[in-house]
Structures are given as C-alpha cells and as structure tokens.
Amino acid sequence: MHVMNCIRYEKDGIKMSDVYIIGTLSRPDAIKEAALYYLNLGYSVAMVRSCPNMEKENLIIECFNKIDNCMFVVAVPHEDGEYGDGTQYEIVYAKKIKKHVVKWIGNQN
C-alpha cells in the first residue's frame, strides 16, 4: 500500500486532501474509479496503492496520517461487498476520530 496524492492544501506544513480512498488492493481499478469520481467533483484526493518496498509499520503510519488529514474517507470493499481486516481497522480508526466514512459501491451514473 502507498498513497497517491492530488493535494489541494497544507495545514501547519502537513499535506491534506479532501478525500482519502482506502480499501482492498485487489481492486485497484475500483480504487482509481472512486478517486476519479471525487476528483471530477472538485475534491482533492489521496488514495492507497501497492508499495511492496515500504515497511508495513511505515505504511500503517502513513495511512493513519492520511485519515487524520482528510475531510472524509471512501472505503472500497471486496467484490462481495465485505471489507478485509486492514480496511476494517482503518474504518474503525476513521470513525473513532469522527471522520465520515462512505462505502464505495461504484459510480452509479
């Protein structure tokens, strides 16, 4: 997992985005579709992507920092509509710090 950014602003030197896309890395096309959907609505977007050379602890810290520094989170589930353990942890963390979490079901347009 790694984060791709389209950052709109910084706060106290920390890059922030309106939307942070999380979810299963087995659905990169759905993650990209969600990111493009929100970009087209005018939001700045950060999203997860595969980064096999980065240490897992650093990936987790980076993910939680992105959750801290976004307006809301969009979660992409597995094809069956369920979330994996990692995504569930991220959703719980986001809700704990009062971030709104949206379940991505695809672009319905």
C-alpha angles and dihedrals in degrees: 000000000000132000124248114198142207094178121193103182148357130230117200089343093308117122112235135189133194095231132029115198114209132171149098114341088213087078104053092151091056090048090051091045090053091047092050091047092056093040089055089053089057100258124134110238140204119185140181121251135167117285107168095175095060121091114253094235091055091048091053093048091049091049094051090047089054090050090050091051104046133082095230142350129238114202121204112205131204117275089269091058095251127119126233121237095263094051091046090055090050092049092050091049092049092050091046090059091045099255117151111241121205121196109225111227096167134273104304095195 
